[in-house]
């Protein structure tokens, strides 16, 4: 339910940022150059099928359009952070992604490869435990133009480690090209 509230707030903020004009289907401009990405959504981590944890998080990052078909990105991620009975568990990290896309006017589906680092922190009775690891996998999603330089993005990453830990990160956000 929290994810729906976050997504609803994100969509409302996007609509407000466009102003009183309706979202117009513009053609996305993928000329070589930099862009910023801000997304929010839900992460689920499956620890060897014996324990599943997850929650809402966000990511901010930057990318570079190499051409209209290829891009590279780097992001800082707060996968989730929650407290139960005074105990806190959080997972943060970075991700690096290569994307291949197929522009189709006002929208562009894409697929990519993501390499991510993650650090988890568990605090119980004022004692902190940490762990770290890397994940990699496939990303799929699409961007829909709001203007020539602003796009709405949906992305989902399906990541795993060599020790059978799997993570699914699904986010909605904004891409701003300049």
N, C-alpha and C positions, 0 to 999 in steps of 0.2 A: 504494500500500500504506500510506503514511503517513496518508493521509486516512482509510482504514478504521480505523487505530489511534486517530486523534483522535476519530472518530465513536464507536468502541467505548468509549473512555474517557469521552466525554461522556454516553453512554447509561448507563454504569455509575454515573457520578456522579449522574445524575438519579434513577436507581432508589434509590441509597443515600440521597439527600436526602429521598425520600418516606418512608423508614423501612421497617419490616418489612411494612407494608400493601402490597398489590398496587396497581398504578396503577388508580385508580378513575375511571371516566368521569363526571366532574362536568360541569356546564354552565358554560361560560366566562362570566365576568362582564365585560361591556363597558360598564359605566356610565361616564360621562365621568370622566376622571382620568388620572394619569400612570402610566407603567410603565417598567421597565428591560429592556434586551435584551442578552444576551451570546451570541455565536455563534462557531463555528469551522468551517472547511471549506477548500475548494480554489478557487483562482483561476487561470484561464487567460487570457492576453492574446495576441491575434493581431495582430502588427504588420504590417498591410497584406498579409497572407497570405504574407509572405516569411520571417517568424520568429515562432515561438510559444514563449512562456515561461510558466511558472506554478509554483505551489507552494501550500503550506498557509499559512493565515493565520487571523486572527480579527477580530472587531469587537465594540465595546461602544457602547451608546447609550441614548437615552431616547426615549420617545414619549408621545403624548397621544391617548387615545380621545375623539374629538369626540362620537361617539354609537356605537351598536352596529354601525354600518355603515362609519364613516369614522375614520381615524386619520392622524396625521402623526408622522414620526420623524426623528431626527438621529443619526448614528453616526460614530465614529472607527474607521478601518479600517487594519489592517496586512494588506495583500493577500497578500504573501509576502516572504520575506527569506532569501536563501541565499548560501553561499560556496562557490566552486569554485576550487581551486588558489590560494587566498589572495585571489582577487578576489571582491568582494561586490556583489550586486545586490538592491535592495529597492524595493518599491512601497508607499507609504502614502497616506492621504487621508481625506477626509470624504465622507459621503453624506447626502442629504436625500430623504425618501420620503413620498409620499402614498399611502395604502392604501384600497381599497374592498373590503369583505369581506361574506360572507354567512354569519352564524352559523347553525349547524345542531346545536344542543345542545352536545355535548362536543367538537365540532371546528368550525373555521371556515376555509374556503378563502378566499384573497384574491388580488387583482391590484393592481398599483400602478405609479406612475411614479417613477423614481429619477433624481436629478441628483447626480453624484459628481465630486469633484476627485481628482486623483492626482498624486503626485510620485514620480518614479523617481530612484534614486541608484545610480550605478555607481562602484565604487572599484577601480581597476586600478593596481598598482605605486605605491600611496600617493597617487594623483591621483584626485580625486573629480569626477565629471561628474553634472550634475542636469538634469532636464527636468520639465515640469509640463503638465497639460492637464485638460480636463473631458470627462466622458462622460455620457450620459443614455440611458435606455431603460426597458424593462418589467421589472417584478418579479412573480413568481408564487410562491405557496406556500400553506402551511396551518399552523394551530396546532391542537394536540390538548391538551385539558385534562388536567392531572395533579391539580390541586385547583381550587377556585374562582378562585384568584389566580395559580397557576403553570401555565404551558403549555409544551409542547415545540413548537418551531418549526422548520420546514424552509422555506428560501427560496432562490430562484435569481434572480439579476439577469442580464439580457442587455443589455449596455451597448455603446455605440459612440460614436465621435467623428465630426466632419465630415471627418477625414483618413483614414478607412477603418481605424482601429484599433478592434478589437472585444475586449470582455472578458466572460467568463462567470464569475460568482461564485456558488458553491453552498455553502450553510452550514446547519448544524444547531445549535440552541441552546435557550436558556431565555428565557421572557418572564415577568417578575414584576410583577404589578399591585398597586398600593397606593392 
